[in-house]
Amino acid sequence: MCGIVGMVGREDAVSYLIEGLKRLEYRGYDSAGIAVPAPGGLKTLKSVGRLSALEARQTLSPLSGPVGIGHTRWATHGEPSERNSHPHLNQKQTIAVVHNGIIENYLELKQSLLEDGVEFLSDTDTEVLTHHISRCAEGRPFLDGFRQALGDARGAYALGVIHADEPGVLYAARLGSPLIVARGPKGLFIASDVPAVLPHVTEAIYLNDGELARISDNRVEIYGLDGSTRPLVWKTIDLDDTAADAGGFETFMLKEIHEQTRVLRGLLSEYVPGGAGTVLPDLHLDAEGFAGIRRIMIVSCGTAYYAAMYGRLLIEKYTSIPVETDLGSEFRYRDPKILPGTLVIAVSQSGETADTLASIKMAKAAGCRVLSICNVAGSSLVRESDHLIYTRAGPEIGVASTKAFTAQLMAFAIFTLHAARARNEMPAEELKSLLQDLLNLPNAIHYVLGQRNEIESIAGKHHEGPSALYLGRRFNYPIALEGALKNKEISYQHAEGYAAGEMKHGPIALINEYLPVICICTDTEDEVAEKMISNVKEVQARSGRIIAIATEGETRLDGVAEDIIFVPRCREPFSPMVNVVALQLLAYYAAKARGTDIDKPRNLAKSVTVE
Ligand code: AGP
């Protein structure tokens, strides 16, 4: 997924474009480029690799001008290279385009362009669209040609376009990929998301799918693909910009790991302001709403899917509602039986994940209510949903999700307790006790954060091997999966999360004296706890190198685990919100020891807005 930015300013736009790309770099960072109108046509500057390479180019041969577009790329079509980087130009070099998304019928368009004699310089779908726009706009008002070209394109796009005949104008369009128009004292902007231009804007328009914009000095016009004009709905931006710097931490990810106590305290103060009878702000699911739920389907991707797995366990433990979960990329292509009375819950940090969005649209078409657990208020997912639990974790810049994930877990806890109470499936006294346990969790997380030095030293012993195995049961099985994903994502050491009860069905063959096995053993009270201890001993019997996450006071692992990370005792169903912090830090320090780029791991992007 890529980041795009554009500006129609009153002074030089290039510094704002580059600043915006820096703020968007977490969306993709294998190449970057900018383009500005210039006497006699357009000028572009491109570079492979991080944005710093483009900045160096700008220093050597600066572009300038009050209008421009910029792009930071996460390759979909064509390897990361200068020729595949955006902006792309038409043959006459009078039109420049930056694009986030995928044009699915680009081969069909390319074939017809080749027949028209067009010569291609890159392997990208974006260049195809650029030439198609040029062809459609030939000899007619650009806006009409632009509209027609968009009507011919299938797939997803957020576009910024400039052309030499209108040097003071910026065009934009969106279908399936996020794009905003924003305004402030320095001028008018377009961007993939608000944080890209946050310091310079006060209001934004969230373009809808199928809309395009014509932006000139002090004037914004919005049209539908049918040519109809659309109203300008300016929304005040109330985002906090402190997320834009790492606040003294060595990386954004470490900062965001440490923000989790504050984030969960914020969620609890908002959603549990005074007891179980509170209607969740923005959820508006009061007793009838909850009582009407006969089934829940939770759809999400990646880390958010592990939150979904946790949500299912929690909802089924405390309410009578049956719950199923599915990956967005699977749900949208199978034939799910979406029955009446089904509430579909979408979990997404960005609210822009293509597979999750597509699944939600299917659910709505089937007549379901949709509740989203999301961290970006103006996102596509939120605008598609009937209800929202806004996780309010603040912008998450580190590509590997941390604070957004624990906020998703807390959101499920809040939803579950409100549902149980609204459906009269939980006595008031039990609810009060559970709420008190939730309110204690931020302190438990704070305690784990205090062990970062010990965790760093443990990570230093185990990061060198080719792989690691993560084991957990019940509420902590999804956490074993998430811990393994964190390790893979940022340290590049292969890791596999597994249900501990499944270990004997195969993975036990992997156990030897070189394999780190991370075992989540905080359950202490019931038969599952005993089973987990047995699994750990089975690992020990095969000389596996055991790193245990255990509750303070646990003694059954003495002489069994090589390293133990102790966490405060908390109610087992809520322990994932504490245990995952230990695993985040373990992965973090493994990555640090392996010298990877922790905030921008290779090949990853913060939000996967393409399939
Ligand atoms: C998180 O660590 C991952 N980078 C990734 O799996 C992410 O959780 C997934 O792409 C879903 O993103 P979303 O929450 O924005 O929908």
Residues whose N, C-alpha, C, O or C-beta is under 5 A from the ligand:
A	BS01	AGP	C301 G302 T303 A304 V347 S348 Q349 S350 G351 T353 V399 A400 S401 A605 K606 S607 V608
